[in-house]
Amino acid sequence: MPGQDRQSDDIQLLVRSVVDYSICLLDSSGHVTSWNAGAERIKGYRAEEIIGRHFSVFHPPEDVAAGRPEQLLGRAAAVGRVADEGWRIRKDGARFWARVVITALRDERGLLRGFGKVTGDLTERRLAEQAVRDSEERFRLLVQNVVDYAIFMLDDQGRIVSWNAGAERIKGYRAEEILGTHFSVFYPPEDVAAGKPAMELEVAVADGRWEEEGWRVRKDGTRFWASVVITALYDDRGELRGFGKVTRDLTERRNVARALDERGMLLAHLVRAQEMERRRIAYDVHDDTIQTMVAVGMRLRAMEGGLGREQAAELRGVGEAVEAAVARLRDLTFELRPPALDQEGLVEGLAGYLRQVTAGTGLTFEITHRLDADPPPEAAVTIFRICQEAITNVRKHARATSIRLSLVSLDRGVHVRVADDGAGPPPHAEGPLRHFGLVEMRERAEIAGGWWSLSGRPGWGTTVDFWVPAVPHRP
C-alpha cells in the first residue's frame, strides 16, 4: 500500500543517514547486504567495498581463528538476539572497542532471512574507563609500596581488609597473617579492656575522622608510639563502607623530644641523686658499720678462750648474732648498689645480682642481650631497679625453678623481658595494680617515658615486659 511504502522508504532513509551507529544487514550466512553512513564512518569501508563480504572481516584474526563470528550468528539464530562487547577492526587495520547487537530476522513463516547488526564505537568510553582503572592501579601500587606509613582499610566492623608494605614493616604482620583480624589487636590490653578501639570508630563515624597519638602493639608484643588517623569512608549513596587507617611510628621522634624536655632532665638529675645517696649509704655501711661489727665479732671470739664453758657458750651466741647481722648488712649493701653496676655495666650488674640472689635457692637463670651499647646511667639504673623488683618477686612469690632475662636495643631504647616458669601472676594483677612492687615497676618505667606490662597464666609462669628510652639527657 502507498502509505506502507512511504513509511518503509522513510525508515530506510533514517537508517542510511544515522552516523553514530553502524547499521547493516547480513544474509543468513553472514555476508553484508546493506550499509549505512554510520557504518562507513566507524569502520571505514564504502558500501561498494564491503557489500557481499563476510562480516568476519570486522573481527580480529584471533577471534576469526576461534570461530567467534559464526558463534555469534548461531546464538542470535537460536535465541533471537545476541549482544557482545570486544575489539573490532577498521578498514585501516586499527582496532576499536565496539558494542554489537545482532538480531535474527525471520519472515512471517519463521524462516531465517538474515540478521540486523548494530555496532556502536565505545573506544573513547573504554579508554576513559581504562584511564580511571590505571589511575586507581597506580594509586594502589603507591599505597601498597609506601614503607614509612601503615596504610590499610577496615570494613565497617573494624576488620582489616587491606595491608601495605609499611604496615608490615611497622606492625610486623604479613598480609596473610592479619587480613580478617579485628584492628583492636594493635592496642595494649588496657585499651582493649576500656573499649577504646570501638570508641575510636564511633567518633570517626560521627565526626568523619579520629586522630591521636598513643601506644600501639607490634606482632612480637613490643609497643611503639604511634600517630593514628582513622577516616570514615562512605559510598556515593552516603552508606558507610569502612574506614581508612594511617599509622606512623613516632617512637624515635618521641624519644628524642622526651630526652630534651625539662621533665626528662629533672628525672635524670633525680635518678642520679637517688643512686648517689644509695651508693653513699652502701659505702658507709660497708666501710664503717660492717667493719666495726666484724672487729667486734673477732674480739668476741678472742675473749671466749678466757671464760668458763657456760660463759663461753653465751658469748659464742652473741658472736653468731653479730655475724648474722653482718651478713644481713652485706646483703643490704648489695641491694642498695651492686658493685658490678658501677664497675662493669648493666648486663654484668644484672648477672651479678642474679648470681647473688639465686645462690642456694635452687633457681637457675639465663641472661641474654642484644644491646647496641650500654644505656645512659639514668636508663641503666631504671632498668636495673625494675629488674631487681621483678626478680625479687620471682624469688619470694613465684615458686619458680628458672628465670629468663633478655635485653634488646629497640627504638632508641631498651626492651627488657623477665620471665619465669612459676605459679603465674598474683590475683588481680591484670586489673588495678594494688601490689606495691608492681606499682613501683610500672611507675618507674612510665616516669622514664616508657611502658610496662605484666602477663601470664596460673601455673604457666609470669612475664614482665617493659621498655624505656635510652637517649642521653642534656645536663
DAPELIN-V735185 format. One record per backbone hydrogen bond with DSSP energy under -1.0 kcal/mol. CO is the residue of the C=O (numbers start at 1). NH is the residue of the N-H. Records with the same first field share a line. If there is no record, write none. Layout:
CO: NH, NH
//
This chain:
1: 5
2: 6
3: 7
4: 8
5: 9
6: 10
7: 11
8: 12
9: 13
10: 14
11: 15
12: 16
13: 17
14: 18
16: 37
18: 38
22: 119
24: 117
25: 33, 34
26: 115
27: 30
30: 55
31: 27
32: 52
36: 40
37: 41
38: 42
39: 43
40: 44
43: 91
46: 49, 50
47: 51
50: 53
53: 32
54: 57
55: 58
56: 59
58: 89
60: 64
61: 65
62: 66
63: 68
64: 67
67: 71
68: 72
69: 73
70: 74
71: 75
72: 76
73: 77
74: 78
75: 79
76: 80
80: 104
82: 102
84: 100
86: 98
88: 96
90: 93
94: 90
96: 88
97: 122
98: 86
99: 120
100: 84
101: 118
102: 82
103: 116
105: 113, 114
107: 110
111: 107
114: 105
115: 26
116: 103
117: 24
118: 101
119: 22
120: 99
122: 126
123: 127
124: 128
125: 129
126: 130
127: 131
128: 132
129: 133
130: 134
131: 135
132: 136
133: 137
134: 138
135: 139
136: 140
137: 141
138: 142
139: 143
140: 144
141: 145
144: 165
146: 166
150: 247
152: 245
153: 161, 162
154: 243
155: 158
158: 183
159: 155
160: 180
164: 168
165: 169
166: 170
167: 171
168: 172
171: 219
174: 177, 178
175: 179
178: 181
181: 160
182: 185
183: 186
184: 187
186: 217
188: 192
189: 193
190: 194
191: 196
192: 195
195: 199
196: 200
197: 201
198: 202
199: 203
200: 204
201: 205
202: 206
203: 207
204: 208
208: 232
210: 230
212: 228
214: 226
216: 224
218: 221
222: 218
224: 216
225: 250
226: 214
227: 248
228: 212
229: 246
230: 210
231: 244
233: 241, 242
235: 238
239: 235
242: 233
243: 154
244: 231
245: 152
246: 229
247: 150
248: 227
250: 254
251: 255
252: 256
253: 257
254: 258
255: 259
257: 261
261: 265
262: 266
263: 267
264: 268
265: 269
266: 270
267: 271
268: 272
269: 273
270: 274
271: 275
272: 276
273: 277
274: 278
275: 279
276: 280
277: 281
278: 282
279: 283
280: 284
281: 285
282: 286
283: 287
284: 288, 289
285: 290
288: 292
289: 293
290: 294
291: 295
292: 296
293: 297
294: 298
295: 299
296: 300
297: 301
298: 302
299: 303
303: 306
304: 307
308: 312
309: 313
310: 314
311: 315
312: 316
313: 317
314: 318
315: 319
316: 320
317: 321
318: 322
319: 323
320: 324
321: 325
322: 326
323: 327
324: 328
325: 329
326: 330
327: 331
328: 332
329: 333
330: 334
331: 335
332: 336
333: 337
338: 341
339: 343
340: 344
345: 349
346: 350
347: 351
348: 352
349: 353
350: 354
351: 355
352: 356
353: 357
354: 358
358: 361
364: 403
366: 405
368: 407
370: 409
376: 380
377: 381
378: 382
379: 383
380: 384
381: 385
382: 386
383: 387
384: 388
385: 389
386: 390
387: 391
388: 392
389: 393
390: 394
391: 395
392: 396
393: 397
394: 398
398: 423
401: 364
402: 421
403: 366
404: 419
405: 368
406: 417
407: 370
408: 415
412: 470
413: 410
414: 468
415: 408
416: 466
417: 406
418: 464
419: 404
422: 461
423: 459
426: 429
435: 439
436: 440
437: 441
438: 442
439: 443
440: 444
441: 445
442: 446
443: 447
444: 448
445: 450
446: 449
451: 467
453: 465
455: 463
457: 460
461: 457
462: 420
463: 455
464: 418
465: 453
466: 416
467: 451
468: 414
//
